[in-house]
Amino acid sequence: MKRMMTLLLAAGLMLGAGAGSAKAVELTANGTWQFGWSWMQGLGGDAADTSDTFKAKSRLRTQFNFIASEELQGVLQIEIGNADWGGADGWATGTDGKNIKVRYAYVDWMVPGTDLHVRMGLQPITTPTYTFNGALMYESDMAALTASYQFNEMVGLTLAWMRPYNDDDTPHDAIDLFLLSVPVTGEGWQVTPYGIYGSIGRHAMEGVIAHEDWGSELGWLTAGLLPVNGPAFLPGDKNHGNVWWLGIGGELTMFDPFRVALDFVYGSVDLGDNSGMDLKRRGWVASAEASYALDFMTPKVGFWYASGDDGNAMDGSERMPVIYPSNGINNFGFDGGWYDADQISVGSAGMWGASLQFNDIQIIDNLYHDLRGTYVQGTNNRAMAAMAGAPMHNYDGLYLTTGDSAWEVDFDTKYQIYKNLALHVELSYIKLDLDEAAWGPVDNDADDAYKAGIYLTYKF
């Protein structure tokens, strides 16, 4: 780490020197360094549990801002981890830290004489989201070119070209996405309609076979865009695939401390037909939340509903296609926490859920608690269980039918030791109820999961 800091500081000095007499570059740094010790039993029982019950992990994110002026800066964020203590990824005895990754690397600049803001490079991309539910794409690190313009205090415009995948081995093997959003802000309210169109090259998904490549970036993209077991039927008969989404979200804050927010998105993808399988996927997700900020806590309710697959496994999917979804309604079933293993799902497609929460409970100075209860049920037809094969089949977590449900309880505590250092204790439990008529006999150890963790977070 010391060598890395020295190199980055030297690079900053070189950039400053390269600017000559024009202007020196100011180098600032910020970051989040996390250390955690946790115990977990995941859903699926012994057969699905391939990791240790106890883990000691670290994740260090450090961002360097190379600021030339208010109109121009470069940003580089590196990440070490998630790293298991004693693991082969650089934290075992005798290793020399080979797990330093680039998370962000982009340039921010303003077009001279205008209010047009441009960002280019590897950057965080999020579709407009006002609730807990980033159902389509949320904080994904992606190579992109974005441009934002504020016409006035009320209306803005954002355009983006994103390239989540390009193999570079053959022509027409890239996936390109184009985003248009129009944020509109009034006094005490905000609404943002948006649309995304994507082109999928005819060779972009070649070689992906169900279950065999789901750990890769291409595997995640493929499984998020195709029906259950769709990768086994690639390629389709279309030269190129097309995907699009239309969405709208907004919030109402004029009755502060009461806040209400809504999100809705519909999406469709078509990759043709192969061996009787229609490689289409189209559906929608809607979510809402309401909160009321009291002096000592913030009660909140959240709800979402997503379309699910019908009983015909070969006519395409009725779930919404996704890129890198996120559901932040709790920190174990959907967020995954330090284990980076979401026990229910990453996103929200194919299920509905509701949550009652009491957040930021403060009775003692510098001590905060969150208490959350969440219920989830599938919206996919029970007949689809035969096609899915197992409830753990889906790349982003459980594949739940209308006969399957789960509930989760979380109790989290944060103690602010110093201004920049916090201690976290997280406790979570999930109870899963699977429809044995659809899935067959279920292992008694497969229907519950728990997590207990202690973490330290240093922010600077």
C-alpha positions as CSV (number, residue, x, y, z in Angstrom):
1,M,0.0,0.0,0.0
2,K,2.9,2.3,0.8
3,R,4.4,1.7,-2.6
4,M,1.1,2.4,-4.3
5,M,0.6,5.7,-2.4
6,T,4.2,6.7,-3.3
7,L,3.5,6.0,-7.0
8,L,0.2,7.9,-7.0
9,L,1.7,10.9,-5.3
10,A,4.6,10.8,-7.8
11,A,2.1,10.7,-10.6
12,G,0.2,13.6,-9.2
13,L,3.5,15.6,-9.0
14,M,4.3,14.7,-12.6
15,L,0.8,15.8,-13.7
16,G,1.3,19.1,-11.9
17,A,4.7,19.6,-13.4
18,G,3.3,18.7,-16.9
19,A,0.8,21.5,-16.6
20,G,3.7,24.0,-16.7
21,S,3.0,27.5,-15.9
22,A,-0.7,27.1,-16.7
23,K,-1.8,25.8,-13.3
24,A,-0.7,23.2,-10.8
25,V,-2.9,20.2,-10.1
26,E,-4.2,19.8,-6.6
27,L,-4.3,16.3,-5.3
28,T,-6.9,15.3,-2.7
29,A,-7.8,11.9,-1.3
30,N,-10.8,10.3,0.4
31,G,-11.9,6.8,1.0
32,T,-13.6,4.1,3.0
33,W,-11.6,1.4,4.7
34,Q,-13.6,-1.5,6.2
35,F,-12.6,-4.5,8.3
36,G,-15.1,-7.2,9.3
37,W,-15.5,-10.4,11.2
38,S,-18.7,-12.4,10.7
39,W,-20.5,-15.7,11.0
40,M,-23.0,-16.8,8.4
41,Q,-25.1,-19.8,7.4
42,G,-26.6,-19.4,3.9
43,L,-29.8,-20.7,2.4
44,G,-29.5,-24.0,0.7
45,G,-28.2,-26.2,3.5
46,D,-24.9,-28.1,3.5
47,A,-25.1,-28.9,-0.2
48,A,-25.2,-25.2,-1.2
49,D,-22.8,-23.9,1.5
50,T,-19.3,-24.1,0.0
51,S,-17.7,-21.3,2.2
52,D,-16.6,-21.1,5.8
53,T,-19.1,-20.2,8.4
54,F,-16.6,-17.6,9.9
55,K,-14.9,-15.0,7.8
56,A,-12.5,-12.2,8.4
57,K,-12.5,-9.7,5.6
58,S,-11.2,-6.3,4.5
59,R,-12.1,-3.9,1.8
60,L,-10.1,-0.7,1.3
61,R,-11.4,1.9,-1.2
62,T,-9.3,5.0,-1.8
63,Q,-10.1,7.8,-4.2
64,F,-7.6,10.3,-5.6
65,N,-8.9,13.6,-7.1
66,F,-6.5,15.4,-9.5
67,I,-8.1,18.8,-9.5
68,A,-6.9,21.3,-12.2
69,S,-9.7,23.8,-11.7
70,E,-13.4,23.9,-10.8
71,E,-14.1,22.9,-14.4
72,L,-11.6,20.0,-14.8
73,Q,-10.5,17.1,-12.6
74,G,-9.4,13.5,-13.0
75,V,-10.6,10.8,-10.6
76,L,-8.9,7.5,-9.8
77,Q,-10.4,5.1,-7.2
78,I,-8.6,1.9,-6.3
79,E,-9.9,-1.0,-4.3
80,I,-8.2,-3.7,-2.2
81,G,-10.6,-6.5,-1.5
82,N,-13.0,-7.9,-0.7
83,A,-10.1,-9.9,0.7
84,D,-10.3,-12.8,3.1
85,W,-7.7,-12.8,5.8
86,G,-5.3,-15.6,5.1
87,G,-6.7,-16.0,1.6
88,A,-4.8,-16.5,-1.6
89,D,-5.9,-13.0,-2.9
90,G,-3.0,-11.3,-1.2
91,W,-3.7,-11.6,2.5
92,A,-2.0,-14.9,3.3
93,T,1.4,-15.2,5.0
94,G,4.1,-14.5,2.5
95,T,1.9,-12.9,-0.2
96,D,2.6,-9.4,-1.5
97,G,-0.8,-7.9,-2.1
98,K,-1.8,-8.6,-5.7
99,N,-5.4,-7.7,-5.4
100,I,-5.3,-4.0,-6.1
101,K,-8.1,-3.2,-8.5
102,V,-9.1,0.0,-10.4
103,R,-12.8,0.8,-9.5
104,Y,-13.1,4.3,-11.1
105,A,-10.9,6.1,-13.6
106,Y,-12.5,9.1,-15.3
107,V,-12.2,12.7,-16.2
108,D,-14.8,15.4,-15.3
109,W,-14.9,18.6,-17.3
110,M,-17.1,21.5,-18.3
111,V,-17.3,22.5,-21.9
112,P,-15.8,26.0,-22.0
113,G,-18.4,28.8,-21.8
114,T,-21.3,26.5,-21.2
115,D,-23.0,24.6,-18.4
116,L,-22.4,21.2,-20.1
117,H,-20.8,18.7,-17.8
118,V,-18.9,15.8,-19.4
119,R,-17.6,12.7,-17.7
120,M,-15.6,10.0,-19.6
121,G,-14.0,6.8,-18.5
122,L,-14.7,4.0,-15.9
123,Q,-17.4,5.5,-13.7
124,P,-20.4,4.7,-11.5
125,I,-23.6,4.5,-13.4
126,T,-27.1,4.4,-11.8
127,T,-30.4,4.6,-13.5
128,P,-32.7,7.3,-11.9
129,T,-33.8,5.7,-8.6
130,Y,-35.8,7.3,-5.7
131,T,-36.7,4.3,-3.7
132,F,-34.7,1.4,-2.1
133,N,-35.1,-0.4,-5.4
134,G,-32.4,-0.1,-8.1
135,A,-34.4,-2.7,-10.1
136,L,-32.6,-2.2,-13.4
137,M,-29.0,-0.9,-12.8
138,Y,-27.6,0.6,-9.6
139,E,-24.1,1.9,-9.0
140,S,-22.5,-0.2,-11.6
141,D,-18.8,0.5,-12.5
142,M,-18.9,0.8,-16.2
143,A,-16.9,2.4,-19.1
144,A,-19.1,5.3,-20.3
145,L,-19.3,8.8,-21.8
146,T,-22.0,10.9,-20.0
147,A,-23.1,14.5,-20.7
148,S,-25.4,16.5,-18.4
149,Y,-26.9,19.9,-18.9
150,Q,-29.0,22.0,-16.7
151,F,-31.4,24.2,-18.8
152,N,-32.7,26.1,-15.7
153,E,-33.4,25.5,-12.0
154,M,-36.2,23.2,-13.0
155,V,-35.2,21.1,-16.0
156,G,-32.0,19.1,-16.8
157,L,-30.9,16.6,-19.4
158,T,-28.5,13.6,-19.2
159,L,-27.2,11.6,-22.1
160,A,-24.9,8.6,-21.8
161,W,-23.3,5.9,-23.9
162,M,-22.3,2.9,-21.9
163,R,-20.3,-0.2,-22.9
164,P,-20.8,-3.0,-20.3
165,Y,-19.2,-5.7,-22.4
166,N,-16.8,-6.0,-25.4
167,D,-14.8,-9.2,-26.0
168,D,-12.5,-7.6,-28.7
169,D,-12.0,-11.1,-30.3
170,T,-14.4,-10.8,-33.2
171,P,-16.6,-8.0,-34.9
172,H,-20.1,-7.4,-33.5
173,D,-19.3,-8.8,-30.0
174,A,-20.1,-5.7,-27.9
175,I,-23.1,-4.7,-25.8
176,D,-23.8,-1.0,-26.0
177,L,-26.4,1.0,-24.0
178,F,-27.7,4.5,-24.6
179,L,-29.4,6.5,-21.8
180,L,-31.6,9.6,-21.9
181,S,-33.0,11.1,-18.7
182,V,-34.8,14.4,-18.0
183,P,-34.8,15.3,-14.3
184,V,-37.5,17.9,-13.4
185,T,-37.3,19.6,-10.0
186,G,-39.9,21.7,-8.3
187,E,-40.4,23.1,-4.8
188,G,-40.8,20.0,-2.7
189,W,-40.9,17.5,-5.5
190,Q,-38.8,15.8,-8.2
191,V,-39.5,13.5,-11.1
192,T,-37.3,11.9,-13.7
193,P,-38.5,10.1,-16.8
194,Y,-35.8,8.1,-18.6
195,G,-35.3,5.6,-21.4
196,I,-32.5,3.2,-22.4
197,Y,-31.9,1.5,-25.7
198,G,-29.3,-1.3,-26.1
199,S,-27.7,-3.1,-29.0
200,I,-26.4,-6.6,-28.4
201,G,-23.9,-7.8,-31.1
202,R,-24.6,-11.1,-32.8
203,H,-21.4,-12.6,-31.3
204,A,-21.6,-10.9,-27.9
205,M,-23.0,-13.9,-26.0
206,E,-21.2,-16.7,-27.9
207,G,-19.9,-19.5,-25.7
208,V,-22.1,-18.9,-22.7
209,I,-23.6,-22.1,-21.4
210,A,-26.1,-22.3,-18.5
211,H,-24.3,-22.6,-15.2
212,E,-20.8,-22.8,-16.7
213,D,-20.0,-19.1,-17.1
214,W,-22.2,-17.4,-14.7
215,G,-19.3,-16.2,-12.5
216,S,-18.1,-13.9,-15.3
217,E,-19.3,-10.4,-16.2
218,L,-20.7,-11.8,-19.5
219,G,-22.4,-14.6,-17.6
220,W,-24.2,-12.1,-15.3
221,L,-25.2,-10.0,-18.3
222,T,-26.5,-13.0,-20.2
223,A,-28.5,-14.5,-17.3
224,G,-30.0,-11.0,-16.5
225,L,-31.2,-10.6,-20.1
226,L,-32.5,-14.1,-20.9
227,P,-35.2,-16.4,-19.7
228,V,-34.5,-19.2,-17.2
229,N,-32.1,-21.6,-18.9
230,G,-31.9,-19.2,-21.9
231,P,-28.1,-19.4,-22.1
232,A,-28.4,-23.1,-23.0
233,F,-30.3,-22.1,-26.2
234,L,-27.8,-19.5,-27.5
235,P,-27.3,-18.2,-30.1
236,G,-30.7,-17.1,-31.3
237,D,-31.6,-16.5,-34.9
238,K,-31.3,-12.7,-34.8
239,N,-28.2,-11.1,-36.2
240,H,-28.3,-8.6,-33.4
241,G,-30.3,-8.3,-30.3
242,N,-32.2,-5.3,-29.1
243,V,-33.1,-4.3,-25.5
244,W,-34.9,-1.2,-24.2
245,W,-36.4,0.1,-21.0
246,L,-38.7,3.0,-20.1
247,G,-38.9,4.2,-16.6
248,I,-40.0,7.0,-14.3
249,G,-39.3,7.9,-10.7
250,G,-40.0,10.7,-8.3
251,E,-40.3,11.9,-4.7
252,L,-42.4,14.3,-2.7
253,T,-40.8,16.2,0.1
254,M,-42.9,19.3,0.4
255,F,-44.5,17.9,3.6
256,D,-41.1,17.4,5.3
257,P,-40.4,15.5,7.5
258,F,-42.8,13.2,5.6
259,R,-41.3,11.8,2.4
260,V,-42.9,9.5,-0.3
261,A,-41.1,8.1,-3.3
262,L,-42.1,6.0,-6.4
263,D,-40.2,4.1,-9.1
264,F,-41.5,2.2,-12.2
265,V,-39.6,0.6,-15.1
266,Y,-40.6,-1.6,-18.0
267,G,-38.1,-3.4,-20.2
268,S,-37.9,-5.8,-23.1
269,V,-35.2,-7.8,-24.9
270,D,-35.3,-9.9,-28.0
271,L,-32.6,-12.3,-29.2
272,G,-34.7,-14.4,-31.6
273,D,-35.5,-18.1,-31.4
274,N,-33.5,-21.3,-31.1
275,S,-34.7,-24.9,-30.9
276,G,-38.2,-23.9,-29.9
277,M,-37.0,-21.5,-27.1
278,D,-38.1,-17.9,-27.6
279,L,-35.2,-15.8,-26.3
280,K,-37.3,-12.9,-25.3
281,R,-37.7,-11.3,-21.9
282,R,-40.1,-8.5,-21.0
283,G,-41.7,-7.3,-17.8
284,W,-41.9,-4.5,-15.2
285,V,-41.1,-3.6,-11.6
286,A,-42.8,-0.9,-9.5
287,S,-41.8,0.2,-6.0
288,A,-42.8,2.7,-3.4
289,E,-41.6,3.9,0.0
290,A,-42.8,6.4,2.6
291,S,-40.9,7.7,5.7
292,Y,-41.3,10.1,8.5
293,A,-38.2,11.6,10.2
294,L,-38.7,12.0,13.9
295,D,-36.1,13.5,16.2
296,F,-35.0,10.1,17.5
297,M,-35.8,7.7,14.6
298,T,-37.2,7.4,11.1
299,P,-40.1,4.9,10.5
300,K,-40.3,3.7,6.9
301,V,-42.5,1.3,4.9
302,G,-41.4,0.0,1.5
303,F,-43.2,-2.2,-1.1
304,W,-42.5,-3.5,-4.6
305,Y,-44.2,-5.7,-7.1
306,A,-42.6,-7.2,-10.2
307,S,-44.1,-9.2,-13.1
308,G,-43.3,-13.0,-13.1
309,D,-43.0,-15.8,-15.6
310,D,-46.1,-17.6,-16.9
311,G,-46.4,-21.4,-17.0
312,N,-44.9,-21.8,-20.5
313,A,-41.1,-22.1,-20.2
314,M,-40.5,-21.9,-24.0
315,D,-42.4,-18.7,-24.9
316,G,-39.9,-16.3,-23.3
317,S,-39.8,-14.7,-19.9
318,E,-42.3,-12.3,-18.4
319,R,-39.7,-11.0,-15.9
320,M,-38.1,-7.6,-16.5
321,P,-34.6,-7.9,-18.1
322,V,-31.8,-6.4,-15.8
323,I,-28.2,-5.3,-16.1
324,Y,-26.7,-4.9,-12.6
325,P,-29.8,-4.6,-10.3
326,S,-29.8,-3.8,-6.6
327,N,-32.5,-4.0,-3.9
328,G,-31.5,-2.1,-0.8
329,I,-34.5,-3.0,1.3
330,N,-32.4,-5.0,3.8
331,N,-28.7,-5.9,4.2
332,F,-28.7,-9.7,4.1
333,G,-31.3,-11.2,1.8
334,F,-30.7,-8.6,-0.9
335,D,-27.6,-6.6,-0.1
336,G,-25.4,-9.5,0.8
337,G,-23.3,-7.6,3.3
338,W,-19.7,-8.6,3.8
339,Y,-20.2,-12.1,2.5
340,D,-21.1,-10.6,-0.9
341,A,-23.7,-13.4,-1.2
342,D,-27.3,-12.2,-1.5
343,Q,-29.4,-14.9,0.1
344,I,-32.7,-14.0,-1.6
345,S,-31.7,-12.0,-4.7
346,V,-29.6,-9.2,-6.0
347,G,-32.6,-7.5,-7.7
348,S,-36.4,-7.5,-7.6
349,A,-37.5,-9.2,-10.8
350,G,-40.0,-12.1,-10.4
351,M,-41.1,-11.3,-6.9
352,W,-42.9,-8.9,-4.6
353,G,-42.2,-7.8,-1.1
354,A,-43.0,-5.4,1.8
355,S,-40.9,-4.1,4.6
356,L,-41.5,-2.2,7.9
357,Q,-38.5,-0.4,9.2
358,F,-37.4,1.8,12.2
359,N,-34.1,3.4,11.2
360,D,-31.7,5.7,12.9
361,I,-33.0,5.0,16.4
362,Q,-31.0,7.1,18.7
363,I,-31.4,7.1,22.5
364,I,-27.8,7.6,23.4
365,D,-25.4,10.0,21.7
366,N,-23.3,8.4,18.9
367,L,-25.3,5.1,19.1
368,Y,-27.8,4.3,16.4
369,H,-30.0,1.2,15.7
370,D,-32.0,0.0,12.7
371,L,-34.8,-2.6,13.0
372,R,-36.3,-4.1,9.8
373,G,-38.8,-6.8,9.0
374,T,-39.3,-7.9,5.4
375,Y,-41.6,-10.3,3.6
376,V,-41.0,-11.6,0.1
377,Q,-43.0,-13.9,-2.2
378,G,-42.5,-15.0,-5.8
379,T,-44.6,-14.0,-8.8
380,N,-43.4,-16.7,-11.2
381,N,-45.9,-19.5,-12.1
382,R,-45.4,-22.8,-10.1
383,A,-45.0,-24.8,-13.3
384,M,-41.7,-22.9,-13.9
385,A,-40.1,-24.8,-11.1
386,A,-39.5,-27.8,-13.5
387,M,-37.6,-25.5,-15.9
388,A,-35.6,-23.8,-13.2
389,G,-34.6,-27.2,-11.7
390,A,-33.8,-25.8,-8.3
391,P,-34.8,-22.6,-6.4
392,M,-31.1,-21.6,-6.3
393,H,-30.8,-21.8,-10.0
394,N,-31.1,-18.1,-10.8
395,Y,-27.8,-16.2,-11.2
396,D,-28.9,-13.4,-8.8
397,G,-30.4,-15.6,-6.0
398,L,-33.6,-17.5,-5.5
399,Y,-36.1,-18.2,-8.2
400,L,-39.4,-17.9,-6.3
401,T,-42.8,-19.1,-7.6
402,T,-46.1,-17.9,-6.3
403,G,-46.0,-20.8,-3.8
404,D,-42.7,-19.7,-2.3
405,S,-42.0,-17.0,0.3
406,A,-39.5,-15.8,2.8
407,W,-39.2,-13.4,5.7
408,E,-36.2,-11.6,7.2
409,V,-35.5,-9.7,10.4
410,D,-32.5,-7.4,10.7
411,F,-31.2,-5.6,13.8
412,D,-28.1,-3.4,13.1
413,T,-26.2,-1.1,15.5
414,K,-23.7,1.6,14.8
415,Y,-21.5,3.3,17.4
416,Q,-19.6,6.4,16.2
417,I,-16.2,6.0,18.0
418,Y,-14.6,9.0,16.4
419,K,-15.8,11.3,13.7
420,N,-14.1,9.1,11.1
421,L,-14.3,5.7,12.7
422,A,-17.5,3.7,13.4
423,L,-18.2,0.3,14.9
424,H,-21.1,-1.8,13.3
425,V,-22.8,-4.9,14.7
426,E,-25.3,-6.6,12.2
427,L,-27.7,-9.4,13.1
428,S,-30.0,-11.0,10.5
429,Y,-32.2,-14.0,10.1
430,I,-34.1,-15.4,7.1
431,K,-36.8,-18.1,7.1
432,L,-37.6,-19.6,3.7
433,D,-40.8,-21.5,2.9
434,L,-40.6,-23.4,-0.4
435,D,-43.5,-25.1,-2.2
436,E,-42.6,-28.8,-2.0
437,A,-45.4,-29.6,-4.5
438,A,-43.4,-27.6,-7.0
439,W,-39.8,-28.3,-6.0
440,G,-40.0,-31.7,-4.2
441,P,-38.7,-32.5,-0.7
442,V,-36.6,-29.7,0.8
443,D,-33.6,-30.2,3.1
444,N,-34.6,-29.0,6.6
445,D,-31.3,-27.1,6.8
446,A,-32.0,-25.3,3.5
447,D,-34.8,-23.1,4.6
448,D,-33.2,-20.7,7.0
449,A,-30.1,-18.5,7.1
450,Y,-28.4,-16.2,9.6
451,K,-25.6,-13.6,9.8
452,A,-23.9,-12.0,12.8
453,G,-21.1,-9.6,12.0
454,I,-18.8,-7.0,13.7
455,Y,-17.3,-4.4,11.4
456,L,-15.1,-1.3,11.7
457,T,-15.3,1.5,9.1
458,Y,-12.8,4.3,8.7
459,K,-13.9,7.1,6.4
460,F,-11.7,10.0,5.5
